[in-house]
Amino acid sequence: MKEYKVLGNQDTRSGFGEGLVEAGKENENVVALCADLTPSVRMDLFKKEFPNRFIECGIAEANMISIASGMALSGKVPFVGSFAAFSTGRVYDQIRQSVAYSDTNVKIAGSHAGITLGEDGATHQILEDIGLMKMLPNMVVINPCDHNQTKQATIAAARYKGPVYLRYGRPKVPTFIPEDMPFEIGKAIVLNEGKDVSIFATGHLVYPALKAAEELEKQGIKAEVINIHTIKPLDNEAILKSVGKTKCVVSCEEHQYNGGLGDSIAQLLVRNNPAPMEYVGIDDKFGESGTPDELMVKYELTSENIIKATKKVISRK
């Protein structure tokens, strides 16, 4: 089992903020727009560094998307930021028409995504955003796992030509991806090799998947853990190669079963290499208020749940 050193606990939204500043230094056309949540989504770092390249749009997300689309058509690289519930669900029509259909170079940043938003409750805990965004033609969907990878993903999104949805969160979680680990849009990262089961995880569920693999190895089960940081385009080759070896799958995500990573993997497998599969995710429910840790337990998104799903899927081989 390959060991990953925890470098500390950091929020992924700060990784975004730092990455956006780096992207701004690299390219003077990078601009930022926010919908009255500048410190919360960590766009305050960019605003401080580049005040003339920042626009506060107020609580007017639809207008923000429209402004960003126009700026993209004039050669800018706009990042629009808000809570994920507002930067995707609230403005889906504008994203569909002015960003995806028009194929404009807009980067949509969705902070405070998933159940780990915590105490703000169900109205803010969007669990459908990956599905909403991946269904749009031309849209790239990225869901990094920790602070360092979110920083790398933000820089990569700025370099990419076309629409991107970048999902990240509020709570402090273990930072374990080395700063120098390469990040490439659409290329999965094999974190641990195994022969008995393929565990595909994304976002905040990647570290619990590694912890689950550690415990499983003690029980004689060698799990292959793969970080699917890009939901679309999906790394079909890496997934099919792993499943061809292990013959069974567990998908792990802080998102609804419907429309999420597991849904994409299942579609790939049914067309190419059907295999037993179990989901660790949210089964057709809204969220609720609570601490992030409490909610991860209640909604069965822990390493213990991954272990349970792994043993179940292996029994189905």
Summary of the structure (lengths in Angstrom):
residues: 317
radius of gyration: 18.6
end to end distance: 22.8
largest distance: 58.9
contacts: 1196
relative contact order: 0.14
helix: 43%
strand: 20%
